[in-house]
Amino acid sequence: MKTSDLGTALGYEPVQQDYTDREISSGYTSDLLSDVMANAAENCVLVTIQAHKNTIAVSSMAGISAIVICNSRPLPEDMIQAAAGEQIALFLTEKNQFTVSGEIYNRLKTE
């Protein structure tokens, strides 16, 4: 699955278009950023409700390709700008983390 498939195939709303369209190898769901740093795989998609600039910094350090923010959390402009600057895809959905994690898992499993 490519990063852009999160929008086109799964229907999550892309928040900004300045990202590298990479292959996603896995997903990781967590709201604890230290957990993400320690355990998220490179080229994964992060599923979280952490809608702030630090999520981008951690994702960049961990080599995360994309972030899906759940529960329609409002996204601050500095987070959106940081994602664009780091070429990390940022998506928004009204769905909860359980649902999004299942959707991504099922999509990755079929490819």
DSSP file (Angstrom, degrees, kcal/mol; ACC not computed):
  #  RESIDUE AA STRUCTURE BP1 BP2  ACC     N-H-->O    O-->H-N    N-H-->O    O-->H-N    TCO  KAPPA ALPHA  PHI   PSI    X-CA   Y-CA   Z-CA
    1    1 A M              0   0    0      0, 0.0    23,-3.5     0, 0.0     2,-0.2   0.000 360.0 360.0 360.0 136.8    0.0    0.0    0.0
    2    2 A K  B >   -A   23   0A   0     21,-0.2     3,-1.1     1,-0.1     4,-0.5  -0.576 360.0-110.7 -91.2 159.3    1.3    3.5   -0.8
    3    3 A T  T >  S+     0   0    0     19,-2.1     3,-1.7     1,-0.3     4,-0.4   0.895 117.8  58.0 -54.5 -43.4    0.9    6.5    1.4
    4    4 A S  T >> S+     0   0    0      1,-0.3     4,-2.3     2,-0.2     3,-1.3   0.744  90.2  73.2 -63.3 -23.4   -1.6    8.0   -1.0
    5    5 A D  H <>>S+     0   0    0     -3,-1.1     5,-1.9     1,-0.3     4,-1.6   0.737  81.1  71.9 -63.2 -22.3   -3.9    5.0   -0.6
    6    6 A L  H <45S+     0   0    0     -3,-1.7     6,-2.4    -4,-0.5    -1,-0.3   0.859 111.3  30.0 -61.2 -32.9   -4.8    6.1    2.8
    7    7 A G  H <>5S+     0   0    0     -3,-1.3     4,-0.8    -4,-0.4    -2,-0.2   0.900 128.1  38.2 -88.1 -50.8   -6.8    8.8    1.1
    8    8 A T  H  <5S+     0   0    0     -4,-2.3    -3,-0.2     2,-0.1    -2,-0.2   0.915 129.6  25.4 -73.4 -43.8   -7.9    7.2   -2.1
    9    9 A A  T  <5S+     0   0    0     -4,-1.6    -3,-0.2    -5,-0.2    -1,-0.1   0.827 132.6  33.1 -91.7 -34.4   -8.6    3.7   -1.0
   10   10 A L  T  4<S-     0   0    0     -5,-1.9    -3,-0.2     2,-0.1    -2,-0.1   0.587  99.0-126.5-102.8 -11.7   -9.5    4.1    2.7
   11   11 A G     <  +     0   0    0     -4,-0.8    -4,-0.2    -6,-0.3     2,-0.2   0.651  50.7 152.6  81.9  16.1  -11.1    7.5    2.5
   12   12 A Y        -     0   0    0     -6,-2.4    -1,-0.2    -7,-0.2    81,-0.2  -0.570  51.5-108.9 -78.2 146.3   -9.1    9.4    5.1
   13   13 A E  E     -B   92   0B   0     79,-2.7    79,-2.2    -2,-0.2     2,-0.3  -0.625  25.5-134.0 -80.6 117.9   -9.0   13.2    4.5
   14   14 A P  E     -B   91   0B   0      0, 0.0    77,-0.2     0, 0.0     3,-0.1  -0.564  15.8-166.7 -70.5 131.2   -5.5   14.3    3.4
   15   15 A V  S    S+     0   0    0     75,-3.1     2,-0.3    -2,-0.3    76,-0.1   0.797  71.3   8.4 -90.6 -32.3   -4.6   17.5    5.4
   16   16 A Q        -     0   0    0     74,-0.7    74,-0.5     1,-0.0    -1,-0.3  -0.986  58.8-145.1-147.9 153.5   -1.7   18.6    3.3
   17   17 A Q        +     0   0    0     -2,-0.3     2,-1.6    -3,-0.1    72,-0.1   0.430  69.8 101.9-101.8  -1.3   -0.2   17.4   -0.1
   18   18 A D        +     0   0    0     70,-0.1     2,-0.3     2,-0.0    69,-0.3  -0.591  57.1 108.7 -89.2  80.2    3.5   17.9    0.6
   19   19 A Y  S    S-     0   0    0     -2,-1.6     2,-0.5    68,-0.1    69,-0.2  -0.984  71.9-105.5-148.0 158.9    4.6   14.4    1.3
   20   20 A T        -     0   0    0     67,-1.5     2,-1.5    -2,-0.3    69,-0.2  -0.752  32.9-131.4 -84.6 126.2    6.6   11.6   -0.3
   21   21 A D        +     0   0    0     -2,-0.5     2,-0.2   -18,-0.1    -1,-0.1  -0.624  44.7 169.4 -82.3  90.0    4.3    8.8   -1.5
   22   22 A R        -     0   0    0     -2,-1.5   -19,-2.1    43,-0.1     2,-0.4  -0.517  41.4 -95.1-100.7 164.4    6.1    5.8    0.0
   23   23 A E  B     -A    2   0A   0    -21,-0.2     2,-0.5    -2,-0.2   -21,-0.2  -0.651  37.0-139.8 -74.3 132.6    5.3    2.2    0.4
   24   24 A I        -     0   0    0    -23,-3.5    20,-0.2    -2,-0.4    19,-0.1  -0.863  19.6-177.2 -97.5 126.1    3.8    1.5    3.8
   25   25 A S        -     0   0    0     18,-2.4     2,-0.3    -2,-0.5    19,-0.2   0.712  62.0 -20.6 -95.8 -23.8    5.1   -1.7    5.4
   26   26 A S  E     -c   44   0B   0     17,-0.6    19,-1.7    15,-0.1     2,-0.3  -0.935  60.3-113.9-165.9-177.3    3.0   -1.8    8.6
   27   27 A G  E     -c   45   0B   0     -2,-0.3     2,-0.3    17,-0.3    19,-0.2  -0.917  14.0-161.9-131.9 160.5    1.0    0.3   11.0
   28   28 A Y  E     -c   46   0B   0     17,-2.5    19,-2.8    -2,-0.3     2,-0.5  -0.979   4.5-159.3-145.1 131.6    1.4    1.3   14.7
   29   29 A T  E     +c   47   0B   0     -2,-0.3     2,-0.3    17,-0.2    19,-0.2  -0.947  34.6 124.2-116.4 119.2   -1.4    2.6   17.0
   30   30 A S        -     0   0    0     17,-1.7    20,-0.3    -2,-0.5    19,-0.1  -0.958  43.8-159.2-167.4 151.4   -0.4    4.5   20.1
   31   31 A D  S    S+     0   0    0     -2,-0.3     2,-0.8    17,-0.1     3,-0.1   0.366  77.2  88.9-110.9  -1.9   -1.0    7.9   21.8
   32   32 A L    >>  -     0   0    0      1,-0.2     4,-1.9     2,-0.0     3,-0.8  -0.863  64.0-160.0-100.2 106.9    2.2    7.7   23.9
   33   33 A L  H 3> S+     0   0    0     -2,-0.8     4,-2.5     1,-0.3     5,-0.2   0.803  89.8  56.7 -63.8 -31.1    4.9    9.3   21.8
   34   34 A S  H 3> S+     0   0    0      2,-0.2     4,-1.8     1,-0.2    -1,-0.3   0.865 107.3  50.8 -66.1 -33.5    7.8    7.6   23.8
   35   35 A D  H <> S+     0   0    0     -3,-0.8     4,-2.1     2,-0.2     5,-0.3   0.901 109.0  50.9 -66.3 -42.0    6.2    4.3   22.9
   36   36 A V  H  X S+     0   0    0     -4,-1.9     4,-2.4     1,-0.2    -2,-0.2   0.934 109.8  50.1 -61.0 -46.7    6.0    5.3   19.2
   37   37 A M  H  < S+     0   0    0     -4,-2.5    -1,-0.2     1,-0.2    -2,-0.2   0.889 116.6  41.4 -58.4 -40.7    9.7    6.2   19.3
   38   38 A A  H  < S+     0   0    0     -4,-1.8    -1,-0.2    -5,-0.2    -2,-0.2   0.772 130.4  19.1 -80.0 -26.8   10.7    2.9   20.8
   39   39 A N  H  < S+     0   0    0     -4,-2.1    -3,-0.2    -5,-0.1    -2,-0.2   0.628  85.2 107.7-127.1 -15.7    8.4    0.6   18.8
   40   40 A A     <  -     0   0    0     -4,-2.4     2,-0.2    -5,-0.3   -12,-0.1  -0.466  63.4-126.8 -72.3 138.5    7.1    1.9   15.6
   41   41 A A    >   -     0   0    0     -2,-0.2     3,-1.1     1,-0.1   -15,-0.1  -0.510  29.2 -96.1 -82.1 151.1    8.6    0.4   12.5
   42   42 A E  T 3  S+     0   0    0      1,-0.2    22,-0.2    -2,-0.2   -17,-0.2  -0.351 109.0  21.3 -61.7 146.3   10.2    2.5    9.7
   43   43 A N  T 3  S+     0   0    0     20,-3.1   -18,-2.4     1,-0.2   -17,-0.6   0.767  97.2 130.7  62.9  29.3    7.8    3.3    6.8
   44   44 A C  E <   -c   26   0B   0     -3,-1.1    21,-1.9   -20,-0.2    22,-1.3  -0.525  60.3-115.1-100.3 174.0    4.7    2.6    8.9
   45   45 A V  E     -cd  27  66B   0    -19,-1.7   -17,-2.5    20,-0.2     2,-0.5  -0.949  25.2-141.1-108.3 131.5    1.6    4.6    9.3
   46   46 A L  E     -cd  28  67B   0     20,-2.9    22,-3.2    -2,-0.5     2,-0.5  -0.808   9.6-160.8 -94.1 128.3    0.9    5.9   12.8
   47   47 A V  E     +cd  29  68B   0    -19,-2.8   -17,-1.7    -2,-0.5     2,-0.3  -0.952  35.9 129.9-108.7 121.7   -2.7    5.8   14.0
   48   48 A T  E     - d   0  69B   0     20,-2.3    22,-2.4    -2,-0.5   -17,-0.1  -0.944  61.4-132.7-158.9 171.2   -3.2    8.3   16.9
   49   49 A I        +     0   0    0     -2,-0.3     2,-1.4    20,-0.2   -18,-0.1   0.266  69.0 118.8-113.2   5.1   -5.2   11.1   18.5
   50   50 A Q        +     0   0    0    -20,-0.3     2,-1.1     1,-0.1     5,-0.1  -0.580  40.4 179.9 -77.1  92.7   -2.1   13.1   19.3
   51   51 A A        +     0   0    0     -2,-1.4     2,-0.3    23,-0.1    28,-0.1  -0.632  38.8  95.4 -99.8  74.9   -2.8   16.2   17.2
   52   52 A H  S >> S-     0   0    0     -2,-1.1     3,-1.5    23,-0.1     4,-0.6  -0.973  85.0 -96.1-155.3 167.5    0.3   18.4   17.9
   53   53 A K  H >> S+     0   0    0     -2,-0.3     4,-1.7     1,-0.3     3,-0.8   0.777 113.9  66.6 -59.1 -32.4    3.6   19.3   16.5
   54   54 A N  H 3> S+     0   0    0      1,-0.3     4,-2.4     2,-0.2    -1,-0.3   0.804  92.0  63.0 -62.8 -28.0    5.6   16.8   18.7
   55   55 A T  H <> S+     0   0    0     -3,-1.5     4,-2.1     1,-0.2    -1,-0.3   0.875 103.8  48.4 -63.1 -36.7    3.8   14.0   16.9
   56   56 A I  H <X S+     0   0    0     -3,-0.8     4,-2.6    -4,-0.6    -2,-0.2   0.919 109.8  51.2 -68.9 -44.3    5.5   15.1   13.7
   57   57 A A  H  X S+     0   0    0     -4,-1.7     4,-2.1     1,-0.2    -2,-0.2   0.923 113.0  45.0 -59.6 -45.4    8.9   15.3   15.4
   58   58 A V  H  X S+     0   0    0     -4,-2.4     4,-2.1     1,-0.2    -1,-0.2   0.910 112.7  51.7 -65.0 -42.5    8.6   11.8   16.8
   59   59 A S  H  X>S+     0   0    0     -4,-2.1     5,-2.6    -5,-0.2     4,-0.9   0.888 108.9  50.6 -62.7 -39.4    7.4   10.5   13.5
   60   60 A S  H ><5S+     0   0    0     -4,-2.6     3,-0.7     1,-0.2    -1,-0.2   0.930 111.0  48.2 -63.8 -45.6   10.3   12.0   11.6
   61   61 A M  H 3<5S+     0   0    0     -4,-2.1    -2,-0.2     1,-0.2    -1,-0.2   0.857 114.3  46.8 -62.6 -35.6   12.8   10.5   14.1
   62   62 A A  H 3<5S-     0   0    0     -4,-2.1    -1,-0.2    -5,-0.1    -2,-0.2   0.541 111.9-117.6 -86.0  -7.8   11.1    7.1   13.7
   63   63 A G  T <<5 +     0   0    0     -4,-0.9   -20,-3.1    -3,-0.7     2,-0.2   0.790  50.8 170.6  76.6  27.5   10.9    7.1    9.9
   64   64 A I      < -     0   0    0     -5,-2.6    -1,-0.2   -22,-0.2   -19,-0.2  -0.542  24.9-157.4 -75.6 135.8    7.1    7.0    9.9
   65   65 A S        +     0   0    0    -21,-1.9    24,-2.0    -2,-0.2     2,-0.3   0.823  67.7   6.8 -82.8 -34.5    5.6    7.6    6.4
   66   66 A A  E     -de  45  89B   0    -22,-1.3   -20,-2.9    22,-0.2     2,-0.4  -0.982  55.5-148.7-151.9 156.2    2.1    8.8    7.4
   67   67 A I  E     -de  46  90B   0     22,-2.0    24,-2.8    -2,-0.3     2,-0.6  -0.997   5.8-160.5-129.5 133.1    0.0    9.7   10.4
   68   68 A V  E     -de  47  91B   0    -22,-3.2   -20,-2.3    -2,-0.4     2,-0.6  -0.967  10.5-155.3-112.6 116.8   -3.8    9.3   10.6
   69   69 A I  E     -de  48  92B   0     22,-2.9    24,-2.1    -2,-0.6     3,-0.3  -0.818  18.6-154.3 -92.2 124.9   -5.4   11.5   13.3
   70   70 A C    >   +     0   0    0    -22,-2.4     3,-1.2    -2,-0.6    26,-0.2  -0.398  62.2  36.7 -97.9 170.9   -8.6    9.9   14.5
   71   71 A N  T 3  S-     0   0    0     24,-2.3    23,-0.3     1,-0.2    -1,-0.2   0.732 116.1 -81.2  61.2  27.5  -11.8   11.2   16.1
   72   72 A S  T 3   -     0   0    0     21,-3.0    -1,-0.2    -3,-0.3    22,-0.1   0.828  68.8-175.4  51.4  37.4  -11.8   14.4   14.0
   73   73 A R    <   -     0   0    0     -3,-1.2     2,-0.2    20,-0.3    -1,-0.2  -0.379  31.2-108.1 -61.2 138.0   -9.3   16.1   16.3
   74   74 A P        -     0   0    0      0, 0.0    -1,-0.1     0, 0.0   -23,-0.1  -0.496  32.4-140.4 -68.1 138.0   -8.6   19.7   15.3
   75   75 A L        -     0   0    0     -2,-0.2   -23,-0.1    -3,-0.1     2,-0.1  -0.885  10.0-131.3-105.7 123.5   -5.1   20.0   13.8
   76   76 A P    >>  -     0   0    0      0, 0.0     4,-1.7     0, 0.0     3,-0.8  -0.402  20.2-120.5 -70.5 149.5   -3.1   23.1   14.7
   77   77 A E  H 3> S+     0   0    0      1,-0.3     4,-2.6     2,-0.2     5,-0.2   0.841 111.3  59.1 -60.0 -35.8   -1.4   24.9   11.8
   78   78 A D  H 3> S+     0   0    0      1,-0.2     4,-1.9     2,-0.2    -1,-0.3   0.827 104.8  51.1 -66.6 -28.5    2.1   24.3   13.2
   79   79 A M  H <> S+     0   0    0     -3,-0.8     4,-2.4     2,-0.2    -1,-0.2   0.921 110.5  48.0 -69.5 -44.3    1.5   20.6   13.0
   80   80 A I  H  X S+     0   0    0     -4,-1.7     4,-2.1     1,-0.2    -2,-0.2   0.919 113.5  47.6 -62.4 -44.6    0.4   20.8    9.4
   81   81 A Q  H  X S+     0   0    0     -4,-2.6     4,-2.4     1,-0.2    -1,-0.2   0.886 110.9  51.4 -64.7 -39.6    3.3   22.9    8.5
   82   82 A A  H  X S+     0   0    0     -4,-1.9     4,-1.8    -5,-0.2    -2,-0.2   0.898 108.4  51.8 -64.9 -40.3    5.8   20.6   10.3
   83   83 A A  H  X>S+     0   0    0     -4,-2.4     5,-2.5     2,-0.2     4,-0.5   0.924 111.0  47.5 -61.7 -44.6    4.3   17.6    8.5
   84   84 A A  H ><5S+     0   0    0     -4,-2.1     3,-1.0     1,-0.2    -2,-0.2   0.916 110.9  51.8 -62.3 -43.4    4.8   19.3    5.1
   85   85 A G  H 3<5S+     0   0    0     -4,-2.4    -1,-0.2     1,-0.3    -2,-0.2   0.817 114.4  42.2 -63.4 -31.7    8.3   20.3    6.1
   86   86 A E  H 3<5S-     0   0    0     -4,-1.8    -1,-0.3    -5,-0.1    -2,-0.2   0.401 109.9-121.9 -94.8   0.7    9.2   16.7    7.0
   87   87 A Q  T <<5 +     0   0    0     -3,-1.0   -67,-1.5    -4,-0.5     2,-0.5   0.849  61.8 147.8  59.4  36.2    7.4   15.2    3.9
   88   88 A I      < -     0   0    0     -5,-2.5    -1,-0.2   -70,-0.2   -22,-0.2  -0.899  49.6-122.9-103.5 128.1    5.1   13.1    6.2
   89   89 A A  E     - e   0  66B   0    -24,-2.0   -22,-2.0    -2,-0.5     2,-0.4  -0.444  25.9-161.2 -68.7 140.7    1.6   12.5    5.0
   90   90 A L  E     + e   0  67B   0    -74,-0.5   -75,-3.1   -24,-0.2   -74,-0.7  -0.988  11.1 178.5-130.9 122.6   -1.1   13.7    7.4
   91   91 A F  E     -Be  14  68B   0    -24,-2.8   -22,-2.9    -2,-0.4     2,-0.4  -0.876  12.9-153.1-124.6 155.1   -4.6   12.4    7.3
   92   92 A L  E     +Be  13  69B   0    -79,-2.2   -79,-2.7    -2,-0.3     2,-0.3  -0.970  15.9 171.3-128.2 142.2   -7.8   13.1    9.4
   93   93 A T        -     0   0    0    -24,-2.1   -21,-3.0    -2,-0.4   -20,-0.3  -0.990  37.5-138.0-146.6 154.5  -10.8   10.9   10.0
   94   94 A E  S    S+     0   0    0     -2,-0.3   -24,-0.1   -23,-0.3    -1,-0.1   0.600  78.1 101.9 -83.3 -12.2  -13.8   10.9   12.2
   95   95 A K  S    S-     0   0    0      1,-0.1   -24,-2.3   -24,-0.1   -23,-0.3  -0.251  76.5-111.0 -70.9 159.1  -13.3    7.1   12.9
   96   96 A N     >  -     0   0    0    -26,-0.2     4,-2.3   -25,-0.1     5,-0.2  -0.372  29.8-102.4 -86.5 171.3  -11.8    5.8   16.1
   97   97 A Q  H  > S+     0   0    0      1,-0.2     4,-2.6     2,-0.2     5,-0.2   0.839 118.1  55.6 -64.3 -36.2   -8.4    4.2   16.4
   98   98 A F  H  > S+     0   0    0      2,-0.2     4,-2.0     1,-0.2    -1,-0.2   0.943 111.4  43.7 -61.8 -48.1   -9.7    0.7   16.6
   99   99 A T  H  > S+     0   0    0      2,-0.2     4,-2.4     1,-0.2    -2,-0.2   0.930 115.2  47.6 -64.1 -47.5  -11.6    1.0   13.4
  100  100 A V  H  X S+     0   0    0     -4,-2.3     4,-2.6     1,-0.2     5,-0.3   0.909 110.3  52.4 -62.8 -42.8   -8.8    2.7   11.5
  101  101 A S  H  X S+     0   0    0     -4,-2.6     4,-2.6     1,-0.2    -1,-0.2   0.912 110.9  48.0 -59.9 -42.7   -6.2    0.2   12.8
  102  102 A G  H  X S+     0   0    0     -4,-2.0     4,-2.7    -5,-0.2    -1,-0.2   0.901 111.0  50.6 -64.5 -41.8   -8.4   -2.7   11.5
  103  103 A E  H  X S+     0   0    0     -4,-2.4     4,-2.0     2,-0.2    -2,-0.2   0.921 113.7  44.2 -63.0 -44.5   -8.9   -1.0    8.1
  104  104 A I  H  X S+     0   0    0     -4,-2.6     4,-2.7     2,-0.2     5,-0.2   0.924 113.2  51.4 -67.5 -44.0   -5.2   -0.5    7.6
  105  105 A Y  H  X S+     0   0    0     -4,-2.6     4,-2.4    -5,-0.3    -2,-0.2   0.944 111.2  47.5 -57.7 -48.7   -4.4   -4.0    8.8
  106  106 A N  H  X S+     0   0    0     -4,-2.7     4,-1.3     1,-0.2    -1,-0.2   0.880 112.1  49.9 -63.3 -37.7   -6.9   -5.6    6.4
  107  107 A R  H  < S+     0   0    0     -4,-2.0     4,-0.5    -5,-0.2     3,-0.2   0.926 113.3  45.4 -66.0 -44.7   -5.6   -3.5    3.5
  108  108 A L  H >< S+     0   0    0     -4,-2.7     3,-0.9     1,-0.2    -2,-0.2   0.866 109.3  56.9 -66.2 -35.4   -2.0   -4.4    4.2
  109  109 A K  H 3< S+     0   0    0     -4,-2.4    -1,-0.2    -5,-0.2    -2,-0.2   0.825 104.8  51.1 -65.8 -32.8   -2.9   -8.1    4.6
  110  110 A T  T 3<        0   0    0     -4,-1.3    -1,-0.2    -3,-0.2    -2,-0.2   0.551 360.0 360.0 -85.0  -6.9   -4.5   -8.3    1.2
  111  111 A E    <         0   0    0     -3,-0.9    -1,-0.2    -4,-0.5    -2,-0.2   0.446 360.0 360.0 -97.9 360.0   -1.5   -6.8   -0.6
